Amino acid sequence: MALFGGSKGPSTELVASILERAGVGWFSLKLEGQEFSLSDNLRAWLPTATATPTLADYLNALAERDRATLAARLQAQSATKEPFSVEHTLNTPGGGKRFVHLQVALVVGPGGKPERINGLVTDIEFERAERMLLRHVREATDVIDSGILLLGPHKQPLWSNPAFITLTGYTLAEFSGMNPFELLQGPGLTEAVRADILASFDEGGVFSTELELLTKYGEATWLQLDGAPQIDAAGELVGYAVVVKDINDLKAQQREILKQKAVIEEKNQDILDSITHAKRIQTALLPPQQQLTRYLPNHFLFYQPKDIVSGDFYYTFPLPEGVVFAVVDCTGHGVPGAFMSALGHTNLNEVIRELISEGQQYPDPAEILTRLDQRIRFFLGQDEAGSDVRDGMDVCLLTLVPRPEGGYRFWYAGANRPLWHCAGPGALTEYEAVKHPIGGPSASDKVFKTLAGELAPGAWLYLFTDGYGDQFGGPQHRKFGSKRLRELIEQEAMCKNPAATQLEVFRTTYFDWQGTTPQIDDVLLVGLGG
């Protein structure tokens, strides 16, 4: 086999064999006569090499872009006479590819006349893979801003990356074999912390800590240090690796978060103080206990706002003989509900005064609800074209007049809230409400009705919002529901119990059912005894 067109002999055969085993092929083109020769292994690499191959066989094995580049370089070489090298992909038999490094030299004869083009083709597929891996590692290292410090088994510094120097200011030489934790200083690196870190190393454990240190130039900096022992395949300790990360931005964010947290807490406290003050105002609107006791001596109230202020409220308006009493559930809870409750309370007062001034000694409940509905819709602008305000309230309202023989005569009207009358175990009667709220969407069939009844001594009336029945809880996390509430009232001796006992039963049942489930709505349940 001739090497690069030279004479054949033992030395060239040996060189050719070595090159072949090393993945190196060659070709040679004699310019006069275009005589082309190539090594056997390079011939095997070419998909279309014939018995008498040409340079075109080699060029045809290249991708079109590489072929154009190489052809241009070969043409330019005839003028420059300078060697050149390129890396390209070589298509191989069977559809495979081989990445190679091609070195091309022009052999010039006497008088400077080009005589031959020699090419050395080296298979660098494995080298290319290694280079790509190293490139990826280098690229990753370029974007990683963490410092890395490698220590020997005696904690002496062995190597550090540039980021470590950037973060601390110290070069490896400046440690002079010292333990780095002896050189590094700072307010966060107390003797106790230093001892803990060194103990972690001595025990072969890992550590992670955030420290405020001083750089070589005396600048304070926050760094996170993560360290771990390095063990070889035999299980022997060969050193330690410490990763150092700049967390100054994180600490600045934490300080900003703490500052914002303090501002938010202050604002929340202001809001809480305002709502607490609103609670005092809302409580002042509720009937005082002495008034309830005076007009309704046998009663109990289970009142449990979801938030500080409530959208549920109870209401009384004293009459010369008797009282108007209502339980009201406004849209929402908390502050929005409280606004609606104030609106409802104020307009109830206005409507009842208006009816009394018109001569109704005992204001008709249906008329009260009708006028209340008109007022709420007016104040919320719900009758205006395009209004999307759907807020309103559900009301259970009674006009009660004491009977000479005890108990009360009552007249009831309801907007989405029924009235329950219980005369004894299993004897519960429901006075049905009209299925429309006060306010809310307009409805042409919204006509409230007054129903009359009597509350004898020993019997009870129950008025309630939907918060009690809607509360989730129990073993299957379901709503308590109106059915369970009805069964609770109908159980033996419930309405035979005094007000305080009944209140305790309702309270205990509610909280046992709720358990750890959050309260979902305001709760108001009122019992009125005959």
BADRENMI-175481 format. One record per residue: residue in one letter; y, x, z of N, C-alpha, C in turn. Coordinates in steps of 0.1 Angstrom, whole numbers, plus 5000, padded with zeros to 4 digits. Layout:
// residues N
aYXZYXZYXZ
...
***
This chain:
// residues 530
m498850095000500050005000501250095000
a502150074991503350154991504350095000
l505050175007506050135016507450155010
f508150035008509550045002509450114989
g508450094981508350154968508050294968
g507750354979507450504979506050524976
s505650654977504350694974503350644985
k502150634981501150584990500350694997
g500150695010499450805016499150765030
p498450855038498050815051499150775061
s500250845060501350815069501950685066
t502150655053502750525049501850415053
e500550435051499550335055499650305070
l499750405078499850395092501150315096
v502250355090503550295093503450145089
a502850115077502649975073501849895082
s500749955087499849885097500649855110
i501449955114502149935127503249825125
l503949825113504949725111504349585110
e503149575103502449445102502149395115
r501549475124501149425137502449395146
a503549455143504749425150505549305144
g504949245134505549125128506749165119
v506549285112507649335103507049345089
g507749285080507349295066508549355058
w508249385045509249455037509149415023
f510249425016510149415001511149514995
s510849544982511649644975511849604961
l513049604956513349564942513949684935
k513249734925513749844917514649774906
l515949814906516949744898516649764883
e516149884879515849904865514549844863
g514449744855513149674852512849564861
q513649554872513449444882512049444887
e511449564889510149574895510249534910
f509449434915509549384928508149404935
s508249464947507049474955507349434969
l506249394977506449354990505149374998
s505349375011504149395020503249275020
d501949305023500949195023501349085033
n501749125045502049025055503248935050
l504248995043505348915039504948825027
r504048875019503448785008502848665015
a502148685026501448575033502448475039
w503648525041504648435047505248345037
l505248375024505948305014505048195009
p505548075007504747955003504447964988
t505148034980504948024965504748164959
a504448264967504248404962503048404952
t503248464940502248474930501648614930
a500748634921500048764921501048874918
t502148834910503148934907504548874911
p504748874925505948804930507248874926
t508248794927509648834923510548804935
l511748864934512748834945513048684945
a512848614934513148474934512148404943
d510948454944509948394954510448394968
y511048514971511548524985512748424987
l513648424977514848344978514548194979
n513448154971513048014971512447974984
a512048064992511448035005512548005015
l513848025012514948005021515547865019
a516147815030516847695029518047715019
e518547605013519547615003520747695008
r521247665020522447725025522147875027
d521047915033520648055035520548125022
r519948055012519748114999521048154992
a522048064993523348094987524048204994
t523848215007524548315015523948455011
l522548455011521948585008522248634994
a522248544985522548574971523948634969
a524848574976526248624976526348764982
r525548784993525648915000525049024991
l523948984984523249084975524149124964
q524849024959525749054947526949134952
a527449114964528549184969528149334973
q526849344976526349484980526449584969
s526249534956526249624945527649684943
a528649624949529949674948530249764960
t529949714972530249784984529249894988
k528049874983526949974986526649985001
e527149895009526949895023525749815027
p524949855036523749775041524349655049
f523449555050523849435058522649375063
s522849285072521649215078522049065081
v521048985080521248835082520048785089
e520248675096519148605102519048465095
h517748425092517648305085516248245087
t516048125083514748055084513948075071
l512748115073511848135061510848025061
n510847945050509747845049508447905046
t507347865053506047935052505047835047
p503947885042502847795037502547685047
g502147565042501747455050502947375056
g504147405052505347335057505947395070
g505447515074505947575086507247645084
k507747705095509047775094508947905103
r509548005098509548135106511048185106
f511548215118512948265119512848415118
v513548475109513448625107514848685107
h514748825108515948905107515748995095
l516648985086516549065073517649175073
q517149295071518049405069517849455054
v519049465048519049505033519849625032
a519249725025519949855022519849875007
l520849935001520949964987520750114986
v519750154978519450294976520150344963
v520950444965521850494954521350624949
g521250634936520650764930521850854927
p521450964920522451064915523650994908
g524751034911525950984904526450844910
g525850804921526250684927525750564921
k524650574912524150454906523150384915
p523250254917522350184925520950184918
e519950214926518550224920517650124926
r517750094939516750004945517349924957
i516949804959517249724971516049714980
n516149764992515049755002515449655012
g514449575016514649475026513549485037
l513949485049513049485061513149355068
v512049275069512049145074511249145087
t511949105098511349105111511248965117
d510048935121509748805127510448805141
i511448725143512148715156512048575162
e511048505159510848365164510848365179
f510048455185509948455200511248515206
e511848615199513048665204514148565203
r514148485192515148375191514948275202
a513748235206513548145217514048195230
e513848335232514348395244515848395243
r516448425232517848435231518448295233
m517848185228518348055230518248015245
l517148055252517048035266518148105274
l518348235270519348315277520748255274
r520948205262522248145258522448015267
h521447935268521547815276521847855291
v521147955296521448005309522848055311
r523248135301524648185301525648075300
e525347975291526347865290526347785303
a525147765310525147695322525947775333
t525747905333526447985343527947985340
d528347975328529747975325530447845331
v529747735331530347615336530047585351
i529147665357528947655371529947745379
d530647675388531647755395531147795409
s529847775411529347815424529047965425
g529348025436528948165438527548185442
i526948295438525548325442525548465448
l524848475459524748605466523248615470
l522648725465521248755468521248865478
l520448845488520248945499518848995500
g518749115505517449175507516749125519
p515549165522514849115534515549145547
h516449245547517149275559518549215559
k518749125550520049055548521149135542
q520749245536521749335529522049275516
p523349275511523649225498523149305487
l522549235477521949305465522649275453
w523149155451523749105438524548985441
s525648975433526448855434527048825420
n527248705417527848665404529348665405
p530048665394531548675394532148555402
a531548445402532048325410532148355425
f531148435430531148465444532448555447
i532748645438533848735440535148645440
t535148555430536348465429536548385441
l535548335447535648245458535948315471
t535448435473535648505486536648625485
g536748675472537648795471536848925473
y535648925478534949045481533949075470
t533949205466532949255456531749305464
l530649325457529449365463529549495471
a530349585465530549715471531249715484
e532049615486532849605498531949565510
f530749515508529949485519529249605525
s529149715516528649845521527349825529
g526449735524525249715531525249635543
m526449585547526549495559526049355556
n525549295567525249155566526549085562
p526548995552527848935547528448845558
f527648795567528248715578528848795589
e528748925588529449015597530849045591
l530949045577532149075571533048945569
l532448835566533248715564533748665577
q535048615576535748565588536348435585
g536748365595537448235593537348145606
p538248045607538147955618536847875619
g536247855608534947785609533747865612
l533847995611532748085613532848135627
t532548045637532548085651531348165654
e531348235666530148305669528948225670
a529048095675527948005676527447975662
v528347945653527847915639527248035633
r527848145635527248275629525848295634
a525648275647524348285653523348185648
d523748065646522847965640522448005626
i523348055618523048095604522048205604
l522248305612521348425613520048385618
a520048285628518748245633517948165623
s518648095614517948025603517248125594
f517948235591517348335583516148395590
d516348435602515248505610514048415611
e514248285611513148185613512548145599
g513148205588512648175575512948035571
g514047975576514347835573515547835563
v515947715559517047695551518247655559
f519447665554520647615561521647565551
s522447475556523547415548524647385557
t525847445554526947415563528247425555
e529247355560530647365555531447445564
l532147545559532947635567534347655562
e535247665571536647705567536647855569
l536747935558536748085559538048135554
l538248265556539348335550538848425539
t539548425528539248515517539648655521
k539248755512539648895515541248905516
y541948815510543348815510544048735521
g543148685530543748605541544048465538
e543548415526543848275523542748185529
a543048075535542047975540541447905529
t540147895529539347815519538147745525
w537847635520536747555525535547585515
l534447635521533247665513532047595519
q531147555510529847505514528847615511
l528047645522527047755520525647695522
d524847725512523447675513522547805511
g521747825520520847945520519447915521
a518547995515517147975516516448105514
p515248125520514548245519513848255505
q513648365500512948385487511548455490
i510548385485509148435488508448465475
d507748575475507048615463505648545462
a504948575451503648515449502648535460
a502748655467501848685478502348625491
g503448545491503848485503504748575512
e505148695506505948785514507448755512
l508248775522509648755521510248875514
v510948845503511648945495513148935496
g513648835502515048835504515548685506
y516848665504517448535507518448515495
a518648385492519648345482520648255489
v521948275487522948195493523848145481
v524048015481524847955471526147915478
v527247955472528547925478529347835468
k529847725474530547625465531947595471
d532847595462534247555466534347405469
i534747375481534847225484536247195489
n537247275485538647255489539047115484
d538747085471539146955466538446845474
l537146865477536446765485537146735498
k537546855505538146845518539546775516
a540246805506541546745503541346595501
q540346555494540046415492539646345505
q538846415513538546365526539746345535
r540646445534541946425542542746305537
e542746295523543446185517542846055521
i541446055521540745925524541045885539
l541045995547541345965562542745915563
k543645975555545045925556545145775551
q544445755539544545615534543745525544
k542745575550542045485560542945445571
a543745545576544645515587545645415582
v546145425570547145335564546545195563
i545245195558544545065556544344995570
e543845085579543645025593544844975599
e546045045596547244995602547644855595
k547444855582547744725575546844615579
n545544655580544544555585544944505598
q545444595607545844545620547044455620
d547944495611549144405609548644265604
i547744265594547244135589546444065600
l545644135607544944075618545844015629
d546944085632547844035641548543915636
s548843915623549443795617548543675617
i547243705614546243595614546043545628
t546043635637545843595651546943505656
h548143545652549343465655549243325648
a548743325635548543205628547443115636
k546443185642545443115650546143035661
r547143105668547843035679548542915674
i549142925662549942815656548942705652
q547742745646546842635642546242565655
t545942645665545442585677546442485683
a547742525682548842435687548842295680
l548342305667548342175659547142085663
l546142145668544942065673545341985685
p544641875686544941785698544641865711
p545541865721545141935733544041865741
q543341935749542141885755542541765764
q543641765771544041655779544241525771
q544741535759544941425750543541365746
l542641455742541341405739540641335750
t540741395762540141345774540741205777
r542041195775542741065778542240955769
y542240975756541840875747540340865744
l539640975745538240975742537541055754
p537440995765536941065777535541115776
n534741045768533341085766533141145753
h533341275752533241345739532841495741
f532341555730532241695729532641745716
l532941875715533341945703532642075701
f531942085690531342215686532142265675
y533042365678534042405668533842555666
q533442605654533042745652533642795639
p534942835639535542885627534743005622
k534643015608533943135603534843255605
d536143245602537043355605537943315616
i539043395618539943365629540543225628
v541043195616541643065614540642985606
s540842855605539742765600540342665590
g539442625580539742515571539342385577
d538542385587538042265594539042235606
f539342105608540142075620539841935624
y540141905637539941765642541441715645
y541541585645542941535645542941405653
t543941385660544241255668545641215665
f545741075665547141015665547040905675
p547640915686547640805697548340685692
l547640565695548240435692548540365705
p549440265705549640195718548440155725
e547440105717546140085722545040145713
g544540255717543540315708544040455703
v543340495693543640625687543040635673
v543740705664543140745651542540885653
f541340895649540641025651540041065638
a540041195634539541245621538941385623
v537941405615537341535613537541575598
v538141685595538641725582538041855578
d537541865566537041985560537842025548
c538742125549539542165537538842265529
t539242265516538642365507538942505513
g537842585512537942725517537842735532
h537942865536538042885551538943005552
g539143055564540143165566541543115563
v542343215558543743185556543943075546
p543243065534543442955525543142825531
g542042815539541642695545542642655556
a543242755563544242725573545542665567
f545942715555547042655548546842505545
m545642485540545242345536545142255548
s544642315560544542235572545942195577
a546942285576548342255580548842145571
l548542155558549042055549548441915552
g547141925555546441795558546941735571
h547141815582547641765595549041705593
t549941775586551241725585551341595577
n550541585567550541465559549841345565
l548841375573548241265581549241205591
n550041295597551041235606552041145598
e552441195587553441125579552940985574
v551640985570551040865565550840765576
i550440805587550140705598551440655603
r552440745605553840695609554340585599
e554140615586554640525576553940395577
l552640395579551840265580552240185593
i552540255603552940185616554340125614
s555140205607556540145604556540025595
e555440015587555239895579554539785586
g554239795599553739685607552239695610
q551539795605550139805609549939865623
q549639775632549439825646548239915647
y547239885639546039965638545840005624
p546440125620546440165606545040165600
d544940105588543640085581543240225576
p541940265579541540405575541540425560
a541040315552541040335538542440355532
e543440285538544840295534545340435537
i544940485549545340625553544840725543
l543540715539543040805530543640795516
t543940675512544540655499545940725498
r546740695508548040755508548040915510
l547040955518546841095520546441165507
d545641105499545241155486546441165477
q547241065477548441065468549341185472
r549541195485550441305490549941445487
i548641465490548041595487548141635472
r547841535464547841555449549341585445
f550241525451551741545448552041695452
f551741725465552141855470551541975462
l550241955457549542055450549742045435
g550541945431550841935416549641905408
q548741835414547441805406547541705396
d548641625396548741515386549641565374
e550041695375550841745364549941795353
a550441775341549641815329549241965330
g548042005328547642145328547342195341
s547442125352547142175365545642215367
d545442325372544042375375543742385389
v544642335398544442335412543442225416
r542242275422541242175425541042165440
d541842225448541742225462541942075467
g541242055479541341925485540741925499
m540241815504539641805517538741685517
d537641705526536741595529537141545543
v537141415545537641355557536641245562
c536441245575535741135582536841085592
l537340955590538440915598538140775604
l538540765617538340645625539640595631
t539740465632540640405641539840335652
l540040385664539240335675540140255685
v539640135689540340055699539340025710
p539740055723538840025734538539875736
r537239845740536839715742537039685757
p537339565761537439535776536139555783
e535039525776533739545783533139685782
g533939775777533539915775533239955761
g533340075758533040125744534240095735
y534040095722535140085713534739985701
r535739925696535639875682536239985673
f535640005661536140115653536140065638
w537040125631537140115616537040245610
y536240265600535840395595536140395580
a536640505575536640535560536340685558
g535640715548535240855546535440905532
a535941025530536041095517535041205518
n533841185512532741275512532141315525
r532541255536532041285549531541155556
p530241135559529741015565530041005580
l529740895585529840875600528440835604
w527940895615526640855620526740795634
h526040675635526040605648524640605653
c524540645666523140655672523240575685
a522340465686522240385698521040415707
g520240515702519040555710518140625701
p516940675707516040755700515540675687
g515640745676515240685663516140575658
a517240555664518140445660519440495654
l519440565643520640625637521040545625
t522240505625522840435613523840515607
e523840525593524840605586525840505579
y527140535582528240475575528540565563
e528340515551528440605539529940625535
a530140745531531540785526531640755511
v532840745506533140735492532940875487
k532240895475531941025470533041085462
h534241095469535341155463536141225474
p536741345471537541415481538941365481
i539641405491541141395491541741505483
g542541475473542941575463541841605454
g542041725447541041765438541141695424
p540141695416540241635402540541495403
s541241445393541641305392540441215389
a540341105395539241015392539740865393
s539440795382539940655381539240565391
d538040595395537240515404537340555419
k538440635422538540675436539240565444
v538340485450538840375459538140385472
f538940415483538340425496538140295503
k537140285511536740155517536740175532
t537140065539537040065554535839985558
l535040045567533839975573534139965588
a533739845593534039815607532739825615
g532839865628531639875637532039875651
e531039875660531339885675530439995681
l531040055690530440165698530240115712
a529040075715528740025729528540145738
p528740115751528440215761527040275760
g526840405760525540465759525240505744
a526040455735525840495721526840605717
w526540665706527340785702527640775687
l528840825684529240845670529340995668
y528841045656528841185652529641205639
l530641285640531441325629531341475627
f531141515614530841665612531241705598
t531641835597531841895584530441945579
d530442005567529242045561528742185566
g529542255574529242385578527942395586
y527642295595526442305603525242295594
g525142195586523942175577523842285567
d524942345562524842445551524442585556
q524342605569524142735575522642785571
f522542905566521242955563520643025575
g519343025576518643085587517243035588
g516743045600515342995602514343095596
p513043065598512043165594511943185579
q512443095571512343105556513743125550
h514743145558516043175554516543055545
r516542935550516942825542518142755550
k518742655543519842585549519242495560
f520042475571519542385581519442245576
g520342195568520242075561520541955570
s520941845563521341715570520041655576
k518941675570517741605575517341665589
r517441795591517141845604518241805614
l519441795609520541755618520341615623
r519841525614519641385617518441385627
e517341455624516241455634516641505647
l517541605648518041655661518741545669
i519541465662520241365669519341245673
e518341215664517441105667516341135677
q516241265681515141295690515341225703
e514241205710514241125722515241185732
a516041095738516941125749518141205744
m518341245731519441325727520741245731
c520941125725522141055728522140985742
k521141005750521140955764521641065773
n521841185767522341305775523841295776
p524341355786525841365788526441455777
a527741455775528341525764528041675766
a528141735778527941875780526541925776
t525541835779524241875775524041865760
q524541765754524441755739525041875733
l526241915737526942025732526142155732
e525442175744524642295745523442285736
v522842165734521742155724522142195710
f523342135706523842165693524142315691
r524842375701525142515700523942605699
t522942585709521742665709520942655696
t520842525691520042505679520742575667
y522042575666522742635655522542785656
f522842845667522742995668521343045667
d520342975672518943015670518543005656
w519042905649518742895634519443005626
q520643035630521443135623520843275624
g520443305637519943435639520943545636
t520443645627521343755623522043725610
t521743605604522343565591523843545593
p524743595584526143575586526543425585
q527543385592528043255591528643235577
i528343125571528843105557530043015556
d530342935566531442835565531842805579
d533042735580533542685593532542575597
v532442555610531542455616532342365625
l532242235623532842145633531942025634
l531541995646530641875649531241815661
v531541685661532141605672531241495676
g531041475688530341355693531241275702
l531341145699532141045706531240945713
g531240935726530440845733531140715737
g530340605737530840475741531140455756
***
